[in-house]
Amino acid sequence: MYGATTVPMKGSMGQFALDKALELIAEAGDASQRIMVKTDQENSVKALIEDLVAQREEGRTIVEESPVKSSGSNGVVERAAQSVEGQIRVVLMALEEKIGRQIDPEEAVVTFIPEYSAYVLNRLEVGKDGKTAYERTRGKKATVVGLEFGEKVLWRKKKANKMAKLRSRWAYGIFVGVRTRSG
């Protein structure tokens, strides 16, 4: 399965990145399983892996470090990164086309694109076995919301107090992805 997010800053990423890593492990159905995490020598990634090992039950996370300057040993991971980066570009270009202007990478909406891109790939990219990553982990086909990133949508507000019965319970918003809560 793919996992991607935007972190507040590179380096020791703290709780945010750790929570995202744990969410991916849960979505893959491995929250209570023994997993192997393959990592490179980058300090920020090593710090995240240390936090991950400390957070999970002892012995449930095995760390394998790839040899220094050996991107060939990370072929599967490098290919996955290319897929996610490609999907990010597709989503960004479609959004720019939709709104009729280029989007600055610093704009807040950009932070939602990596996660949504991984979500789409996990549910729609068919592997050599004829299944998606979601099908392999869940044993069933995924249901995907039929909305394009950045599409204008109506969403239902939470019920207000009884005096607000005459007010609209709907508001316009912009679709920026789906929350995946597992475990």
Protein Blocks (a to p, Z undefined) as FASTA:
>chain_A
ZZddddfbgcjebjmlmmmmmmmmmmnopmmmccdddddfbfklmmmmmmmmmmpcghia
ccddddehilklmmmmmmmmmmmmmmmmmmmmmmmmmnopacdfkbmklmmmmmmmmmmm
mmmmccfkopafklmmnopacdddfbdehiacddddddddfklmmpcfbdcdddebjcdd
eZZ
